[in-house]
């Protein structure tokens, strides 16, 4: 966990949703822990819709049965087709534990089925003997366009034609079994003869949901930046404010957290808001603020897997981009590359979309081509028109339920109407697994770390440098550079290092493993890349960020 300043505030998990979850058009979804239907689902109803007399006990529905079931937590995953289990090896994606999930149950009806409202109950059975129930209502009837087609595919574009259960992440566990029962909502259909069974699975038992025992986390520190360019500059963004301006609503930091959780295969996202920092440099180019965030990482002693992201209201006209980030990756060496920043706009939704996009870069994702303005698009992205996702998905952490369609664009494009593609979702799974696993390692997460000299060098030969803890597991095909340490007694030592780019800037980074004692006793340090060189007085490096690790 990141050690933050005294004014920091924390947002602890991705369990909540900004503003609550809207009900689907088919009816509300609720949960209870007593094994029965949720309160309010009963009550006797006469043919004219009035309530009175003895309590109405809903009988099993007739002429309707569940045939397909999907689990959606961002990307659609069929878990049963044609009444049969879709096993783990046959699924398009794994189901990770602890993530909010929309269970959709698709039905078929008899030819003479009378369209009407049907009541569905989803029961979850856990390995500890507890059960949870969820309810949903559907205005059931034949959908002519879907006759003879797979119901889970034909009907997925809207919430009609299925029973939709929003399941809390805490109830999505390894070993969870489920069953779905359908009931009438008013009398008059008890004598209908039908071979269809109003229970799923059809044998009346339960079916395993198929949840994997996983540990998928993302830790983010958001840094409000005050652009200190004069007395008329606006205040730094305040992420503690209600996201929708209403008292008691979740905060803007909550909104950031939920948007990131919605787009990534995680069971938890934490967003910690750091104390505000001042920045007096230009916000029209990327390098200065990225360097500031890297130095804050070093100063804070941030864990290797933590992402840093700055938000700023520019006071100098701002950049020609909405946000920027270094390209990270799933190695500890790339810890210092997990930084990015974005402009704080009046639209919180746009600001949060930029945040999600830039954290994608910090993970290691490249752009996806769409409108032609995306720099360095990923050539391995499938040949989908305009960066289309070509997959369905539901925003399970959004203010309202929304089905994203295959014609939406991947969120790493510059196009509007975006969502995460199944390809992108699958791409980051091993990265998140790897970074999350560092939290489970025994001992100090910094075991094996070395002292790194980290510098930013401009094209004009200006430089700033600092010492930080880091790991020297350098990826292949990285440009090499050199650091020359010159001592007062004439001793000169040259150390091999690496050169890394700075996004949206002509600056470069130079990193090299060093002995801090040599830096402290040196006169100056010379930094060299293929196309530039710069000198930094060693005293400035030694005094900037005192290290807490032994030389």
C-alpha positions as CSV (number, residue, x, y, z in Angstrom):
1,X,0.0,0.0,0.0
2,X,1.2,3.5,-0.8
3,X,2.5,5.7,2.1
4,X,0.7,9.0,1.4
5,X,0.8,12.4,3.0
6,X,-1.2,13.5,6.0
7,X,-4.0,15.0,4.0
8,X,-4.6,11.9,1.8
9,X,-8.1,10.3,1.7
10,X,-8.8,6.7,0.7
11,X,-11.5,4.9,-1.4
12,X,-11.2,1.3,-0.3
13,X,-12.8,-0.9,-2.9
14,X,-14.6,-1.3,-6.2
15,X,-17.7,-2.7,-4.5
16,X,-19.9,0.4,-4.8
17,X,-21.3,2.0,-7.9
18,X,-21.5,5.7,-8.5
19,X,-25.1,6.7,-8.1
20,X,-26.6,3.3,-7.8
21,X,-27.5,0.6,-10.4
22,X,-30.5,1.3,-12.5
23,X,-33.1,-1.4,-13.0
24,X,-33.5,-3.1,-16.3
25,X,-36.6,-2.7,-18.3
26,X,-37.6,-6.2,-17.2
27,X,-37.9,-5.2,-13.6
28,X,-35.8,-4.6,-10.5
29,X,-33.2,-7.0,-9.1
30,X,-32.9,-7.5,-5.4
31,X,-31.2,-9.9,-3.0
32,X,-32.0,-11.6,0.3
33,X,-30.0,-14.0,2.5
34,X,-32.9,-16.2,3.8
35,X,-33.3,-18.4,0.8
36,X,-36.7,-17.0,-0.1
37,X,-37.9,-14.4,-2.6
38,X,-37.3,-10.8,-1.8
39,X,-39.8,-8.9,0.2
40,X,-42.4,-7.2,-1.9
41,X,-42.6,-9.9,-4.6
42,X,-45.7,-11.5,-3.2
43,X,-49.2,-10.3,-2.6
44,X,-52.4,-11.5,-4.2
45,X,-53.3,-9.8,-7.5
46,X,-56.7,-10.0,-9.1
47,X,-57.3,-10.1,-12.9
48,X,-57.9,-6.4,-12.9
49,X,-54.6,-5.7,-11.1
50,X,-56.0,-5.0,-7.6
51,X,-54.7,-6.5,-4.5
52,X,-56.8,-8.1,-1.7
53,X,-58.1,-11.3,-0.2
54,X,-55.8,-14.1,0.8
55,X,-52.1,-13.8,0.0
56,X,-51.4,-15.0,-3.5
57,X,-48.8,-17.8,-3.6
58,X,-47.2,-17.7,-7.1
59,X,-47.4,-21.1,-8.8
60,X,-44.7,-22.3,-11.2
61,X,-44.9,-20.6,-14.5
62,X,-46.3,-22.6,-17.5
63,X,-45.3,-22.7,-21.1
64,X,-41.9,-21.2,-20.5
65,X,-38.4,-22.4,-19.7
66,X,-34.8,-21.2,-19.4
67,X,-32.5,-22.4,-22.2
68,X,-29.4,-20.2,-22.0
69,X,-27.6,-18.5,-19.2
70,X,-24.8,-15.9,-19.4
71,X,-22.6,-14.2,-16.8
72,X,-21.5,-10.7,-17.7
73,X,-19.2,-8.5,-15.7
74,X,-18.0,-6.4,-18.6
75,X,-17.8,-9.0,-21.3
76,X,-20.5,-11.6,-22.0
77,X,-19.6,-15.2,-21.0
78,X,-22.0,-18.0,-21.8
79,X,-22.2,-20.4,-18.9
80,X,-25.0,-22.6,-20.1
81,X,-26.3,-23.1,-23.7
82,X,-29.3,-25.3,-24.6
83,X,-29.7,-26.3,-21.0
84,X,-26.1,-27.7,-20.9
85,X,-23.1,-26.4,-18.9
86,X,-20.4,-24.6,-20.8
87,X,-17.3,-25.7,-19.0
88,X,-14.3,-23.6,-18.2
89,X,-12.2,-24.8,-21.1
90,X,-15.0,-24.0,-23.5
91,X,-15.6,-20.4,-22.2
92,X,-14.4,-17.3,-23.9
93,X,-13.2,-15.9,-20.6
94,X,-12.8,-17.0,-17.0
95,X,-15.1,-15.9,-14.3
96,X,-13.0,-14.3,-11.4
97,X,-14.3,-14.3,-7.9
98,X,-15.6,-11.2,-6.1
99,X,-16.8,-9.2,-9.1
100,X,-20.3,-7.9,-9.5
101,X,-22.0,-9.9,-12.2
102,X,-25.1,-9.7,-14.3
103,X,-26.7,-13.2,-14.7
104,X,-29.0,-13.2,-17.7
105,X,-31.4,-16.1,-18.2
106,X,-32.9,-16.5,-21.7
107,X,-36.1,-18.3,-22.2
108,X,-38.2,-20.0,-24.9
109,X,-42.0,-20.2,-24.8
110,X,-44.7,-22.5,-26.3
111,X,-46.3,-21.4,-29.5
112,X,-49.6,-20.6,-27.7
113,X,-47.9,-18.7,-24.8
114,X,-49.9,-15.7,-23.7
115,X,-47.6,-12.7,-23.2
116,X,-47.4,-11.8,-19.6
117,X,-45.1,-10.8,-16.7
118,X,-43.2,-13.8,-15.2
119,X,-41.3,-13.7,-11.9
120,X,-37.9,-15.3,-11.7
121,X,-35.8,-16.3,-8.7
122,X,-32.1,-17.0,-8.8
123,X,-30.8,-19.0,-5.9
124,X,-27.0,-19.2,-5.2
125,X,-25.7,-22.0,-3.0
126,X,-22.3,-21.6,-1.4
127,X,-19.7,-24.1,-0.2
128,X,-20.2,-22.8,3.4
129,X,-23.9,-23.8,3.3
130,X,-25.3,-20.3,2.9
131,X,-27.7,-19.3,0.1
132,X,-28.5,-16.0,-1.5
133,X,-31.6,-15.3,-3.7
134,X,-32.1,-12.6,-6.3
135,X,-35.4,-11.8,-8.1
136,X,-36.2,-10.3,-11.5
137,X,-39.4,-9.8,-13.6
138,X,-39.7,-10.2,-17.3
139,X,-42.5,-9.3,-19.7
140,X,-42.3,-12.6,-21.4
141,X,-43.4,-13.5,-24.9
142,X,-42.2,-14.8,-28.2
143,X,-39.7,-12.7,-30.1
144,X,-40.4,-13.5,-33.7
145,X,-37.0,-12.3,-35.0
146,X,-35.3,-14.8,-32.7
147,X,-37.2,-18.0,-33.6
148,X,-34.9,-20.8,-34.2
149,X,-31.8,-18.8,-33.2
150,X,-29.6,-19.1,-30.1
151,X,-31.5,-16.9,-27.7
152,X,-28.4,-15.8,-25.7
153,X,-27.0,-14.3,-28.9
154,X,-30.1,-13.0,-30.7
155,X,-31.6,-11.2,-27.7
156,X,-28.4,-9.8,-26.1
157,X,-28.6,-6.3,-27.5
158,X,-31.3,-5.3,-25.1
159,X,-32.5,-6.3,-21.7
160,X,-35.8,-7.6,-23.0
161,X,-36.2,-11.3,-23.6
162,X,-34.3,-12.4,-20.5
163,X,-34.4,-12.4,-16.7
164,X,-31.6,-10.1,-15.5
165,X,-30.1,-10.6,-12.0
166,X,-27.5,-8.2,-10.7
167,X,-25.4,-10.3,-8.3
168,X,-23.2,-8.7,-5.6
169,X,-19.5,-9.5,-6.0
170,X,-19.4,-11.0,-2.5
171,X,-21.8,-13.7,-3.7
172,X,-19.6,-14.7,-6.7
173,X,-17.3,-17.3,-5.2
174,X,-15.4,-20.5,-6.2
175,X,-17.8,-23.4,-5.8
176,X,-21.0,-21.4,-6.2
177,X,-23.9,-23.4,-7.6
178,X,-27.1,-21.8,-8.9
179,X,-30.7,-22.6,-9.9
180,X,-33.4,-20.4,-11.5
181,X,-37.1,-20.8,-10.9
182,X,-40.0,-19.1,-12.8
183,X,-43.3,-18.2,-11.3
184,X,-46.6,-16.7,-12.5
185,X,-47.5,-13.3,-11.2
186,X,-51.3,-13.7,-11.3
187,X,-53.7,-16.6,-11.5
188,X,-55.3,-18.1,-14.6
189,X,-52.6,-20.2,-16.1
190,X,-52.4,-23.1,-13.6
191,X,-54.2,-25.6,-15.9
192,X,-52.1,-24.8,-19.0
193,X,-50.5,-28.1,-20.2
194,X,-46.8,-27.8,-21.3
195,X,-43.7,-29.9,-21.5
196,X,-41.5,-26.9,-20.7
197,X,-40.0,-26.9,-17.2
198,X,-40.0,-23.6,-15.2
199,X,-36.8,-24.5,-13.4
200,X,-33.2,-24.4,-14.5
201,X,-31.3,-26.7,-14.7
202,X,-34.2,-28.8,-16.1
203,X,-33.5,-31.7,-13.7
204,X,-34.5,-29.5,-10.8
205,X,-31.1,-29.5,-9.2
206,X,-28.3,-26.9,-9.4
207,X,-25.5,-26.1,-11.9
208,X,-22.0,-24.9,-11.0
209,X,-21.4,-21.3,-12.0
210,X,-17.7,-22.0,-12.6
211,X,-15.9,-19.2,-10.7
212,X,-12.2,-19.3,-10.4
213,X,-10.2,-18.7,-7.2
214,X,-8.4,-15.5,-8.3
215,X,-6.7,-12.5,-6.9
216,X,-7.1,-9.5,-9.3
217,X,-6.4,-6.0,-7.9
218,X,-5.5,-2.6,-9.1
219,X,-4.1,0.1,-6.8
220,X,-4.2,3.7,-7.9
221,X,-3.0,7.0,-6.4
222,X,-4.6,10.1,-7.9
223,X,-2.6,13.3,-7.4
224,X,-4.5,16.6,-7.6
225,X,-2.1,19.2,-9.1
226,X,-2.4,22.9,-8.6
227,X,-1.0,24.7,-11.6
228,X,0.9,27.5,-9.9
229,X,1.3,30.0,-12.7
230,X,-0.2,33.1,-11.0
231,X,-2.9,34.4,-8.6
232,X,-5.7,33.8,-11.1
233,X,-5.1,30.1,-11.6
234,X,-8.0,27.8,-10.7
235,X,-7.8,25.5,-7.7
236,X,-6.6,21.9,-8.0
237,X,-9.4,19.4,-8.6
238,X,-11.3,18.2,-5.5
239,X,-12.0,14.5,-5.8
240,X,-13.9,14.4,-2.5
241,X,-16.9,16.3,-4.0
242,X,-20.0,14.3,-4.8
243,X,-19.8,13.0,-8.3
244,X,-23.2,14.3,-9.3
245,X,-23.3,17.4,-7.0
246,X,-25.9,15.8,-4.7
247,X,-25.1,15.7,-1.0
248,X,-24.5,12.2,0.2
249,X,-23.7,10.8,-3.2
250,X,-20.4,8.9,-3.9
251,X,-17.4,11.1,-4.5
252,X,-15.6,11.8,-7.7
253,X,-12.9,9.5,-6.5
254,X,-15.5,6.8,-6.2
255,X,-16.6,7.5,-9.8
256,X,-13.0,7.1,-11.0
257,X,-12.7,3.9,-9.1
258,X,-15.9,2.4,-10.6
259,X,-15.0,3.4,-14.2
260,X,-11.7,1.7,-13.9
261,X,-13.2,-1.4,-12.3
262,X,-15.9,-1.6,-15.0
263,X,-13.2,-1.8,-17.8
264,X,-10.8,-4.2,-16.2
265,X,-11.0,-7.9,-15.1
266,X,-10.6,-7.2,-11.4
267,X,-12.3,-8.0,-8.1
268,X,-11.0,-4.8,-6.4
269,X,-9.8,-1.4,-7.3
270,X,-8.6,1.1,-4.7
271,X,-8.2,4.7,-5.4
272,X,-6.2,6.8,-2.9
273,X,-6.2,10.6,-3.3
274,X,-2.9,12.1,-2.4
275,X,-2.5,15.5,-1.0
276,X,-2.4,18.3,-3.6
277,X,1.0,19.2,-5.1
278,X,2.0,22.5,-6.8
279,X,3.5,22.6,-10.3
280,X,4.9,25.7,-11.8
281,X,6.1,24.4,-15.2
282,X,4.3,24.2,-18.5
283,X,1.2,22.0,-18.9
284,X,1.5,22.3,-22.7
285,X,3.9,19.4,-22.8
286,X,4.0,16.1,-21.0
287,X,7.5,15.6,-19.6
288,X,7.5,17.9,-16.6
289,X,4.4,16.5,-15.0
290,X,5.3,12.9,-15.8
291,X,8.7,13.5,-14.2
292,X,7.0,15.1,-11.1
293,X,4.8,12.0,-10.7
294,X,7.8,9.7,-11.0
295,X,9.6,11.6,-8.3
296,X,6.5,11.5,-6.1
297,X,6.5,7.7,-6.5
298,X,10.1,7.6,-5.3
299,X,9.4,10.0,-2.5
300,X,6.3,8.1,-1.3
301,X,7.9,4.7,-1.5
302,X,5.0,3.4,-3.6
303,X,4.8,-0.3,-4.1
304,X,5.9,-1.5,-7.5
305,X,2.4,-2.3,-8.7
306,X,0.8,1.0,-7.8
307,X,-0.4,3.3,-10.6
308,X,0.0,7.1,-10.2
309,X,-2.2,9.5,-12.1
310,X,-2.3,13.3,-11.9
311,X,-5.2,15.6,-12.6
312,X,-4.7,19.3,-13.4
313,X,-6.7,22.4,-14.4
314,X,-4.1,24.0,-16.7
315,X,-3.5,27.7,-16.3
316,X,-1.5,28.2,-19.5
317,X,-3.9,27.1,-22.1
318,X,-3.1,23.4,-21.6
319,X,-1.9,20.7,-23.9
320,X,-3.1,19.6,-27.2
321,X,-4.2,16.3,-25.7
322,X,-6.6,15.2,-23.0
323,X,-4.2,12.9,-21.2
324,X,-0.8,11.2,-21.4
325,X,0.9,8.3,-19.8
326,X,4.1,6.3,-20.1
327,X,3.8,2.8,-21.5
328,X,4.1,0.4,-18.6
329,X,4.2,-3.3,-18.4
330,X,3.9,-6.3,-15.9
331,X,7.5,-6.2,-14.6
332,X,8.8,-4.5,-11.4
333,X,11.4,-2.8,-13.6
334,X,8.6,-0.8,-15.1
335,X,7.2,0.4,-11.8
336,X,8.4,4.0,-12.5
337,X,6.6,3.9,-15.8
338,X,3.2,3.5,-14.2
339,X,2.5,7.3,-14.3
340,X,0.2,9.4,-16.3
341,X,-1.9,12.6,-16.1
342,X,-4.9,14.2,-17.6
343,X,-6.7,17.5,-17.9
344,X,-9.6,18.0,-15.5
345,X,-12.7,19.0,-17.6
346,X,-16.1,20.3,-16.6
347,X,-17.5,16.9,-17.7
348,X,-16.6,14.4,-15.0
349,X,-17.5,11.6,-17.4
350,X,-15.0,12.8,-20.0
351,X,-12.3,13.2,-17.4
352,X,-12.9,9.7,-16.1
353,X,-12.8,8.3,-19.6
354,X,-9.4,9.8,-20.1
355,X,-8.3,8.4,-16.7
356,X,-9.3,4.9,-17.8
357,X,-7.6,5.3,-21.1
358,X,-4.3,6.5,-19.6
359,X,-4.2,3.8,-17.0
360,X,-4.6,1.4,-19.9
361,X,-1.3,2.8,-21.2
362,X,0.3,2.5,-17.7
363,X,-0.7,-1.2,-17.8
364,X,1.0,-1.6,-21.2
365,X,-1.9,-1.2,-23.6
366,X,-1.2,0.7,-26.9
367,X,-3.7,2.6,-28.9
368,X,-6.3,0.9,-31.1
369,X,-6.8,2.5,-34.5
370,X,-10.2,4.1,-35.2
371,X,-10.3,7.7,-36.5
372,X,-6.7,7.6,-37.7
373,X,-5.4,10.1,-35.1
374,X,-4.2,7.4,-32.6
375,X,-0.4,7.4,-32.4
376,X,1.4,4.1,-32.4
377,X,-1.7,1.8,-32.7
378,X,-1.3,-1.8,-31.6
379,X,-0.7,-3.9,-34.8
380,X,-1.9,-7.1,-33.1
381,X,-5.4,-5.8,-32.5
382,X,-7.9,-7.8,-34.6
383,X,-8.9,-6.5,-38.0
384,X,-12.2,-5.0,-36.7
385,X,-13.6,-1.9,-38.5
386,X,-12.7,1.3,-36.7
387,X,-11.5,-0.5,-33.6
388,X,-14.9,-2.1,-33.0
389,X,-15.0,-4.4,-29.9
390,X,-16.9,-7.1,-31.8
391,X,-18.2,-8.3,-28.4
392,X,-21.1,-7.6,-26.1
393,X,-20.7,-6.4,-22.5
394,X,-22.6,-4.9,-19.6
395,X,-21.3,-2.0,-17.5
396,X,-21.9,-3.6,-14.1
397,X,-20.4,-0.6,-12.2
398,X,-22.2,2.2,-14.1
399,X,-24.9,4.6,-12.8
400,X,-27.3,2.7,-15.1
401,X,-27.4,-0.7,-16.8
402,X,-26.1,-0.5,-20.3
403,X,-25.4,-3.2,-22.9
404,X,-22.4,-2.3,-25.0
405,X,-22.7,-3.7,-28.5
406,X,-20.1,-5.1,-30.9
407,X,-20.2,-1.8,-32.9
408,X,-18.9,0.1,-30.0
409,X,-15.2,1.0,-30.1
410,X,-12.4,-0.2,-27.8
411,X,-11.6,2.4,-25.1
412,X,-8.0,2.7,-26.3
413,X,-9.3,4.4,-29.5
414,X,-10.0,8.1,-29.9
415,X,-13.5,7.4,-31.0
416,X,-16.7,8.0,-29.0
417,X,-19.1,5.3,-27.8
418,X,-16.4,3.1,-26.3
419,X,-16.2,0.0,-24.2
420,X,-13.6,-2.7,-23.5
421,X,-13.2,-5.3,-26.2
422,X,-13.0,-9.0,-25.4
423,X,-9.6,-8.9,-26.9
424,X,-8.4,-6.1,-24.7
425,X,-10.0,-7.8,-21.6
426,X,-8.1,-11.0,-22.3
427,X,-4.9,-9.1,-23.0
428,X,-4.6,-7.5,-19.5
429,X,-5.6,-10.6,-17.5
430,X,-2.1,-12.0,-17.2
431,X,-0.7,-8.5,-16.5
432,X,-3.1,-7.9,-13.6
433,X,-2.5,-11.4,-12.3
434,X,1.2,-10.8,-12.3
435,X,1.1,-7.4,-10.6
436,X,-1.5,-8.6,-8.1
437,X,0.6,-11.6,-7.2
438,X,3.3,-9.3,-5.8
439,X,1.0,-8.5,-2.9
440,X,1.0,-12.1,-1.9
441,X,4.7,-12.5,-1.8
442,X,6.3,-13.2,1.6
443,X,8.5,-10.6,3.1
444,X,9.3,-7.1,1.9
445,X,8.0,-6.3,-1.6
446,X,11.2,-4.5,-2.2
447,X,13.5,-7.5,-1.6
448,X,16.0,-7.7,-4.5
449,X,15.7,-3.9,-5.2
450,X,18.6,-1.8,-6.2
451,X,19.3,1.9,-6.3
452,X,18.6,3.4,-9.7
453,X,19.6,6.8,-11.0
454,X,16.6,8.1,-12.9
455,X,16.9,11.1,-15.1
456,X,14.8,13.1,-17.7
457,X,16.9,14.6,-20.4
458,X,15.6,17.2,-22.9
459,X,16.6,17.5,-26.5
460,X,18.5,20.6,-25.6
461,X,20.7,18.9,-23.0
462,X,18.9,20.0,-19.8
463,X,18.4,17.3,-17.2
464,X,17.0,16.5,-13.8
465,X,17.8,13.4,-11.9
466,X,17.0,11.5,-8.7
467,X,17.6,8.3,-6.9
468,X,14.9,5.7,-6.4
469,X,14.5,2.1,-5.5
470,X,13.8,-0.2,-8.4
471,X,14.5,-3.5,-10.0
472,X,16.9,-4.1,-12.9
473,X,15.0,-6.9,-14.8
474,X,15.3,-4.9,-18.0
475,X,13.1,-6.1,-20.9
476,X,14.8,-7.1,-24.2
477,X,15.2,-4.7,-27.1
478,X,15.6,-1.6,-24.9
479,X,17.8,1.2,-26.2
480,X,21.1,1.5,-24.2
481,X,22.5,4.6,-22.6
482,X,25.4,5.4,-20.3
483,X,25.9,7.2,-17.0
484,X,29.4,8.5,-16.2
485,X,30.1,9.3,-12.6
486,X,33.1,11.7,-12.1
487,X,34.6,12.0,-8.6
488,X,36.6,14.9,-7.2
489,X,39.7,12.8,-7.1
490,X,39.6,12.2,-10.9
491,X,38.1,8.7,-10.7
492,X,35.7,8.1,-13.5
493,X,33.2,5.3,-13.7
494,X,30.9,4.5,-16.6
495,X,27.7,2.5,-16.0
496,X,25.5,0.9,-18.6
497,X,21.9,2.0,-18.5
498,X,18.8,2.2,-20.6
499,X,17.0,4.9,-22.5
500,X,13.2,5.1,-22.4
501,X,10.9,7.5,-24.3
502,X,8.6,10.1,-22.8
503,X,5.1,10.1,-24.4
504,X,4.1,13.3,-26.2
505,X,7.6,14.7,-25.7
506,X,11.0,14.9,-27.2
507,X,12.5,14.2,-23.8
508,X,14.0,10.8,-22.9
509,X,14.5,8.9,-19.6
510,X,17.9,7.4,-18.7
511,X,18.0,4.8,-15.9
512,X,21.0,3.0,-14.5
513,X,21.8,1.0,-11.4
514,X,24.2,2.9,-9.2
515,X,26.0,2.8,-5.8
516,X,24.5,5.7,-3.9
517,X,27.7,6.2,-1.9
518,X,29.5,6.8,-5.2
519,X,26.9,9.4,-6.2
520,X,27.1,11.2,-2.9
521,X,30.9,11.4,-3.1
522,X,31.0,12.4,-6.8
523,X,31.4,15.8,-8.4
524,X,29.1,15.4,-11.3
525,X,27.2,12.8,-13.3
526,X,27.1,12.8,-17.1
527,X,24.1,11.3,-18.9
528,X,24.4,10.0,-22.4
529,X,21.9,8.7,-25.0
530,X,22.5,8.1,-28.7
531,X,21.4,11.7,-29.6
532,X,22.1,13.8,-26.6
533,X,24.1,14.3,-23.4
534,X,23.6,16.3,-20.2
535,X,25.4,17.0,-16.9
536,X,23.9,17.1,-13.5
537,X,25.8,18.1,-10.3
538,X,26.0,15.1,-8.1
539,X,25.0,17.1,-5.0
540,X,21.6,17.9,-6.5
541,X,21.0,14.2,-7.1
542,X,22.1,13.2,-3.6
543,X,20.0,15.8,-1.8
544,X,16.8,15.5,-3.7
545,X,15.3,12.3,-2.4
546,X,17.2,10.7,0.5
547,X,16.9,6.9,0.2
548,X,15.7,4.8,3.1
549,X,17.4,1.6,1.8
550,X,20.9,0.7,2.6
551,X,23.6,1.5,0.0
